[in-house]
Amino acid sequence: MLPPIANRFVAGDSPAEALEHVRRLNERDVNGIVNLLGEHHDDRESVDADAAEYRRLVADIAGSRLAAAVSVKPSQLGLDLGEDVFRTTLAAVVDAAAERDVFVWIDMEDHTTTDATLDAFEALAREHEGGVGVCVQANLRRTRADLRRLADVPGKVRLVKGAYDPPADVAYTDPARVDREYRDLLEYAFDRYDGGIGVGSHDPAMIEHATALHERHGTEFEIQMLMGVREDAQYELAAEYEVWQYVPYGDRWLSYFYRRVVERRENLRFALRAVLTG
Ligand code: FAD
């Protein structure tokens, strides 16, 4: 059982609980991106176990006809054991998902993993002609060039501000500078991409910017937010735009929960309030 403090941000221990959460989201026109919590596996057994769970999950999603995708972390699928392990494991998950027409997102971890993650994404996206997406981080100085590289690759790209804490030689560390970068990168993507843009942000200013760019260019996009964050806004936006909620599940919730609290201390207050009010 999950401790009550995690309930706001994590759908439960089991895939069944995550899919039940997605079913309730779908009733409100919000789609689900299901993530099995887990990262930095340093043994093959854990990597293979999580990959097998993702393969079962995509079969369950296809069987349930839910509007749902999955999202995986490179270090969950073996990147810490080597790029070859990661690419083989990821390919097996993406193949299983492609057979069932389920979309696979690849989360982006710290800046030392960006090359390996983008290379694996590009190879699979070209092989499957889509069906897979990757996250890029606006706080990294390299991301402008990465967006240019990805412009003619099939699949989707999720733009986020960045949840890790990279050093200043590779990243912008001032939040206002990251916001400016996020806006510029959105402008580039809406101008140059055919579609497939994921706006992964809770920031009303960034979402407003994206919707204005959509009006101007007509480029297709989706808004993505996390479970437990601005959920009322998610339901409101879903009346007009495609909205996806990132839905984590599993018992390895601590580091995910910690990242949410570091991002915004209020998240701890929200979580505690949820515990106190049942
Ligand atoms: P912030 O800059 O944190 O906040 C800006 C404004 O948004 C706030 O002033 C407030 O108005 C509003 N806001 C933000 N949080 C809240 C809240 N809890 N309650 C109410 N209002 C709030 N990062 C990665 O590095 N790799 C990934 O793969 C990745 N995947 C992600 C997937 C999704 C779907 C999302 C939504 C985020 C993901 N992130 C990922 C995290 C991301 O990088 C940011 O750390 C996180 O989204 C916080 O930035 P923000 O744009 O939401 O807004």
Residues whose N, C-alpha, C, O or C-beta is under 5 A from the ligand:
A	BS01	FAD	D107 M108 C135 V160 K161 G162 A163 Y164 G200 S201 H202 D203 P204 Q224 M225 L226 V229 R230 Y246 E263 R264
